[in-house]
Amino acid sequence: MVTAVETKPPAHSQGWLNFLVDFGPLLVFFVAYKFGGVFAGTVAFMVAIVAALAVSVVKRKRVVPMTWISAVLVVGFGGLTLYFNDPRFIQLKPTLIYTGFSILLFAGLVFGRPLLKYVLGAAFEGLNESGWLKLSRNWALFFAAMAVLNEIMRVYLSFDTWLAVKVWGITILSLIFGAANLPMMMRHGFPAAEAKEEPPVPPQG
């Protein structure tokens, strides 16, 4: 008698899927901007974020709240950018996302509730409550710093330079920061084998 065995996708393939869903739309924005300008890039960004939501629903069977928030702001501020013919709206979007995420995480910490646990809990099984509190605190601080940094870049850099730093610099910085949290997580119950596969990186702005 042959019994059906449920197979789980390899961790590395899930890692690539997560990366494409979380960072893919931003990369699409960068490429479309280089070939068609800011408004073509904005349209491509809006289409790509909606496509990322669809992929997340089909492949992940879920969409984390942070991704929903990011998508709503991309479509909303993208629409304002096109309507007013002003690229500053799309530049403001990361500041609002980072600020909102930081406030939510800090608010959760005030009440002793690590909100990242409710967003990423399925991905990081084994992490204990103390680990989740520290991880939420670390990302709250990181998002606050990113909001300030985005405003500095928006004011002092050209749009071309701002976009290049946003796509490449901030993405790499986020991945490095996520990886830097792994030793702490491993001290608080997160399995070492899983830690090597996928660093903890929440959706970006």
N, C-alpha and C positions, 0 to 999 in steps of 0.2 A: 504493500500500500504506500503510495507516494503522498506525502503531506506538503501543503504549500508552506513555504518559508518566506516570511516577510523580509525583504532586504532593505538595508539602509544605505542611501547614497554615500559614497566615500567622503570623508571629511574634507579632503582637499577640493573636491568638486563643489561642495557646499560653500567652501571659503571663496572660491572664484565667483560663484553665483551671488553671494553676499556683496562682494566687492563691486560687481557689475551693477547690481541694483542700487547700491548706496552711492557709488562714485561715477557710474556710467553716464547719467544725465549731464553731469558737470563736464565730463570729457567731450560729450556730444556738443555742448554749448561752445566749448573752446574751439573745436574743429570747425563748426558751422560759422562761428564768428570770423575765423581766419579766412574763410573762403567767401563769406557773404556779408560780413559786417555785423554790427551789434543787434540789429533788428531781426535779421535772418537767424542769428544765434539764439535770440530770445524765443522765437517761434520753435526752433529745434529743441531748445531746453524744455519748453512746455510740453511738447509732444513726447520727448524722451522720459520725462518724469511720470507722465501718465502710463507710458509703456512699461516703465519700471514697476509701477503699482500692479499692473496686470500680470507681469512675470512673477512678482512676489506672491500674488494670490494663487496663481497656477502652480508654481514650483514649491513655494514655502508653505502654502495653504494658510497664510496669515500675512498681515501687514502691521508692523509695529506702529504705535501711536506717533513716534517721532517722524517716521516716514510719511504718514498722513499729513502731519503738520507742515513738513517741508514741502510736500506736493501742493498743498493749498496755497502756501505763500509763493511758491514758484509761479503757479498759474495766476494768482492774484497780482503780484508785482510785475510779472511778465506782461499781463494785460495792461497795467498802468504804464509800463514802459512803452508799449506800442501805441496806446491811446494818446499819451502826452508827448510822444516822440522824444523821450528823455531817458537816457540809459542810467541815470542816477537811481531810479526806482529799483532796478535789478541789482544794483550795488548795495542798496539798503537791506535787501532781503537777508543776506547772511547775518548782519548785525542783529536783526530781529529774531532770527532763528536761534543764534547763539545765546542771546540775552534771555529768550523765553525758556530754553532748555536749562540754562543756569539757574534761573529763578525757580523753576519747577523742582529741580534737584535739591536746591538749598531748602525750599519749603518742605520737601519730604524729610530732609534731615532734621529740621526743627521739630518735627513730630515723630522722629525716630523711625521713619519709613524710607528705606532705600528704594526710590522709585525705579532705578535701573533694573532691580530684581524683577519687576513686573513687565519690563520690556525685553530683557535679555536672559531671563531665568532659564528658558528652555535650552539656550545655547551654552550656558555655563553652569550645568548641573554640578552639584558638589560644593560650590562656594558657600561658605557659612554666612550667617547674618552679619558678623563683624566685617567679613570681607566685602559684602555688598555695601555696607555703610561707607567703608573706606573708598571703594570704587566709585560710588555715587558722589562722594565728596571730591575726589580727584577730578572727575569729569565736570562737576559743577565749576570748579576753579578753572579748569581748562577752557570751558565754554565762555566763561566770563572774560578770560584773557583774550580769546579769539574775537569776541565782540569788540573789545577795545582796539585790538590790532586791525580789524577790518575797517573801523572808522578812521584810524590813522592812515591806512593805505588808501581809502576812498578819497580822503581830503588831499593827500600829498602826492599820490601817484597818478599817472595817466591811466586811461581805461585799459590800454594794452598791457601795461605793466601790472596793474591791479589784477587783471584776469589771469595772467601767467603765474603770478604768485599765488593766487587763489586756487588755481587748478593743480599746480605742481607743488608749490611750497607748502601750502596748508594741508594738502592731501598727505604728503610725505610726513609732515610734522604730526598729523593725527595718527598715522600708522606707527610712528616711533613712540608716541605717547601711549598708545594702546599696548604696544609691546613692553614698554617700561613698567606697566602695571602687572605684568605676568608674575614676577617674583613674589609680589605681595599676595596675589591671588593664590599662588601655589602654597603659600604659608597658611592660607585660610581654607584649604580643602579642595581647591580646583585641581583636577587631575593633570599631572604633568604632560601626559600623552596628548590630551586635548589642547593644552596650552600651546604646544608646538605647532598645532595645525592652524589655529585661528586666534589672533590677538583680539582683545575686547575693544572694538571700535564702533560706537554708536553711529547712527546715520549723521551725515554732515550737512552743513548749511550750503 
